[in-house]
């Protein structure tokens, strides 16, 4: 049997994470699949990129296109140009793309234009908000794809509604696979990390923000910062700052302000470190899709600073609550941070994201296409 050449294209932190178990599954159990990993360079900051390859033990990419930053059109075009050249040179049998980033869109478009089949990991997620670049990316990637790996039953239903049922396979979410792998390391390292940061479990709120709707508008970001200062009077605030957010906060003078009190700004953390901070937090405030899901799986109450979510499963039992007005942040956080009944409810919720074997299902489906 001849080998099947699969090109996996990644470029951003969430993609490294959700691809890691698929990479390991293919390399360890499916020698008939020749996997090449291509890094678009979308996340070029070392703390947002290289550290995840090391932590998750992912083989180094065959090529880094070093697309860097720029407008959506500029970045996507740069990646498409580089990927098209690679695809013409290597002639893969299939291109595999995870998630909903500009890298996802660029690889999907470059491949489908060359009549190369596309497989989309985490297909079918919909927030209904077409002002979000991620919503545009994921919808277009799905409609370019030959194989759609849906993480949940909700995703399957979304794809069927769009006429994509025949290409859809329910696999579960690869992020569950990752958590099963790394939770032992989280438990091993958490005491040392919390002691180093002088943190007590359940005694702080974790904050992650990076979406343009929250951080690009300086007035809104100022309102969020004011709200966090109010929260900090009752609970310590731990805020690992995305490079995009750091530049905006610097304009507000946040890092030198004495008003911040118990707000601790940190550099971006590795995957295990961020899971330690999340697992031991009293609650999470975020605008990240992946962090919503991780908080649900780790039974940590979440407030999402958005009006919509692509992960409606996390809203069950108020495990995740949508909130858009910054002035409501302090009340919302303090209501759930000390709510033991809510935390018990969240712990008992059924997991809708699969059994931790999504990567094996994805690899087997790829093998069947051979």
Buried (B, 14 or more C-beta within 10 A) or exposed (E): EEEBBBBBBBBBBBBBBBBBBBBBBBBEBBEEBBBBBBBBBBBBBEBBBBBBBEBBEBEEBBBBBEBBBEEEEEBBBBBBEBBBEBBEEBEBBBBBBBBBBBBBBBBBBBBBEBEBBBBBBBBBBBBEBEEBBBBBBBBBBBBBBBBBBBBBEBBBBBBBEBEBEEBBBBBBBBBBBBBBBBBEBBEEBBEEBBEEBEBEEBEBBBBBBBBEBBBEEEEBBBBBBBBBBBBBEBBBBBBBBBBBBBEBBEEEEBEEEEEBEBBBBEEBBBBBBBBBBBBBBBBBBBBBBBBBBBBBBBBBBBBBBBEBBBBBBBBBBBBBBBBEEBEEBBEBBBBBBBBEEBBEBBEEBEEBBBEBBBBBBBBBBBBEBB
